Amino acid sequence: MTSYMILKHLHMTTAYLTITLFALRLLLDAVGRPGWRQTPLILLVAAISLVFVAGYASAMPGWLIAKIVLLFGYIIAGVFALKTTLGKPVRISAAVLALVQVSVILHLAMTKPF
């Protein structure tokens, strides 16, 4: 198996795991049991490595640039969604925004439309 395939599978696995854990944390917060926080460091390292291994470092396609921008939006919205000091309407709006952004990221990753 090539290094590209290993990194791609690692990236996909950690992406699904990160999204699942984010949804679980939202659920725990919703039932009044805010808990642990985790950083998707392995996901980010795998993603950055893929950019270089796949040869995108010099000229990134539009779908990849969109994924990166949406990733930052997802992280920021996720932070607001899980911040217990904010009001419930703000947290719910941030959670919905984060989930929409991650849905668009998954769509771009699967279809690579542009």
C-alpha positions in Angstrom: 0.0 0.0 0.0 1.4 3.4 -1.0 2.0 6.2 1.5 -0.7 8.1 -0.2 -3.3 5.4 0.4 -2.2 5.0 4.0 -2.5 8.7 4.7 -5.8 8.9 2.9 -7.3 6.1 4.9 -5.9 7.5 8.1 -7.3 10.9 7.2 -10.8 9.5 6.4 -10.9 7.4 9.5 -9.9 10.2 11.8 -12.4 12.6 10.0 -15.3 10.2 10.6 -14.2 9.7 14.2 -13.8 13.4 14.8 -17.3 14.2 13.4 -18.8 11.4 15.5 -17.1 12.6 18.7 -18.2 16.2 18.0 -21.8 15.0 17.6 -21.5 13.0 20.8 -20.2 16.0 22.7 -23.1 18.1 21.4 -25.5 15.4 22.7 -23.7 15.2 26.1 -23.9 19.0 26.4 -27.6 19.0 25.4 -28.4 16.6 28.3 -26.4 18.6 30.8 -23.2 16.6 30.9 -20.6 18.7 29.3 -17.3 16.8 29.3 -14.1 16.2 27.6 -12.6 18.2 24.8 -10.4 16.7 22.2 -8.3 18.2 19.4 -8.3 16.4 16.0 -4.5 16.6 15.7 -4.1 13.3 13.9 -6.7 14.5 11.4 -4.9 17.7 10.7 -1.5 16.1 10.4 -2.8 13.5 8.0 -4.6 16.2 5.9 -1.4 18.3 5.7 0.6 15.3 4.8 -1.9 14.4 2.0 -1.5 17.8 0.5 2.2 17.3 0.0 2.1 13.6 -0.9 -0.6 14.1 -3.5 1.3 17.0 -5.0 -1.2 19.7 -4.2 1.3 21.9 -2.3 2.2 23.9 -5.4 -1.3 24.2 -7.0 -4.4 23.4 -4.9 -7.6 22.7 -6.7 -10.7 24.8 -5.8 -12.4 22.1 -3.9 -9.4 21.6 -1.6 -9.2 25.3 -0.8 -12.9 25.3 -0.1 -12.5 22.4 2.3 -9.7 24.2 4.2 -11.8 27.4 4.6 -14.8 25.3 5.7 -12.6 23.4 8.1 -11.6 26.6 9.9 -15.3 27.6 10.0 -16.2 24.2 11.4 -13.6 24.5 14.1 -14.6 28.1 15.1 -18.3 27.2 15.1 -17.6 24.0 17.1 -15.8 26.0 19.7 -18.8 28.3 20.1 -21.2 25.4 20.1 -19.3 23.7 23.0 -18.7 26.9 25.0 -20.8 26.5 28.1 -20.6 30.2 29.0 -22.7 31.2 25.9 -26.5 31.2 25.8 -28.4 28.2 24.4 -29.6 29.9 21.2 -26.0 30.9 20.3 -24.7 27.4 21.0 -27.5 25.7 19.0 -26.9 28.1 16.0 -23.2 27.4 16.2 -23.8 23.6 16.4 -26.0 23.7 13.3 -23.5 25.9 11.4 -20.7 23.5 12.3 -22.7 20.4 11.2 -23.7 22.1 7.9 -20.0 23.0 7.2 -18.8 19.5 7.9 -21.5 18.2 5.6 -20.3 20.4 2.8 -16.7 19.3 3.6 -17.7 15.7 3.2 -19.6 16.5 0.0 -16.6 18.2 -1.5 -14.3 15.4 -0.4 -16.5 12.8 -2.2 -17.3 14.7 -5.4 -14.4 17.0 -5.9 -16.6 19.2 -8.1 -14.1 22.0 -9.1 
